[in-house]
Amino acid sequence: MFNASSAHPTRRGILAAGGALGLGAMLAACGDDDAKSGGSGKETGAAKSGPWSFKDDRGTTVKLDKVPTNIVAFTGVAAALWDYGIQAKGVFGPTTTKDGKPDVQAGDIDVSKVTVLGNQWGKLNLEKYAALSPEVLITTTYDTAGTLWSVPEESKDKVAKLAPSVAVSVYDRPLDQPLQRVWELAESLGADMKAKKVTDAKKRFEDASARLRAATKAKPQIKVMAGSASADLFYVSGSNLSADLEYFKSLGVNFVEPSEADKKATGGWFASLSWENADKYPADVIIMDDRSSATQPADITEDTWKQLPAVKAGQVIPRSAEPILSYAKCAPLLENLAEAIEKAKKVS
């Protein structure tokens, strides 16, 4: 769950510089009331025609006169809402690849139908954002302070004046909890949670969870490593703090755990290893960060990588280090890991 390409020492990393010229009038027109939120309220909103409120994972309740339709969201959150039939007008975060195709974090979003406000982490164009007349900004948070994921630190106050924000926490809680919160959020925004597509996806997730539990029970000796790669470093994630790994661990996955000393420099998230030391932690199965910010296994040329037993055995699969928080997108993650463990040979 870390940004491998820039080797951030913490989950927050170094936020990109924000701000834009010519915003004074637009920001001045947005009074403080636009960003205010109450301290209590229902967790889900009313019907489409009535007022809307939602209490997020910061304990902040956003209240609006009507259910918002001018939604701006971090790409991964927008992708989750898309699966529930809720379409954001603007997105920020990795959305399209260099050839114009949807980024892995964009899921099934029709990228031609959204305004991309920043096509990488930590970028959000304020002028484009203001032009959308946003009613709410939705993203995740990866710390106890409620820091808005991918909202630039330098422009966060200006962003806050344009629209209230909703944050779903994926920090130090198992995956099923933020999944449920996004479900509740989508329902509040008018999604049909009884639609067959939606209920089938939830059932598939539950079945996949049971399958993974059975796989780990049958092969408790199989060690799984969560890895990521950059040009200079190989990263090994600890199983704490990350929602997907915490959930997998609760289902019995036997994770390789980097030492506390190795994780110390990153606040407990992961170990950063030189490629010469990439074999420090033996594993039978490696799940590798599939984000576009990370070097993908097929592009790793280091000999130490090629000599890892799991790599030589072909026991490497992708990992969505920032899962799209819908049941439709998370079920395959469980199925793929279950299949990998079912088929894995003990090689470490």
QUISUL-V871692 format. One line per field, one symbol per residue. ss: DSSP state (2 for helix, 1 for strand, 0 for the rest). phi: phi as a letter, one per 20 degrees, with the letter a starting at -180 (. if undefined). A space follows every 50 residues. Layout:
# QUISUL-V871692
ss=???
phi=???
This chain:
# QUISUL-V871692
ss=00022200000000000000000222222002220001000000000000 01111000001111000000111122222222200000011100010000 01022200002220111100000002222220000111111000000100 00222222222201111110100022222222222222000000022222 22222222222222222200001111111000111110000122222222 00011000022222220001111122200000001111100000002220 002222002222000111100000002222222222222222200000
phi=.deffdlffcffmdfffdnbfmegfffffefgffdfbfdbqffceefged fcbbeeeenedeccfbffdeddbggffffffgfenddfecccpgccefen effgeelegfffdceeerebfndbfffffffflfebdcbdcdbfemgffm eggfdffffffeafcccdedelbfgfffgfffgfffffeofeedfggfff ffffffffffffffffffcfffeddecbccfdcdddefeemefffffgff eofeefdfffffegfdmnebdddfffdfefdfbecdddgefffdfegfde dfffffefgfffemdccfcefcffecffeegffffffffffgefdfce
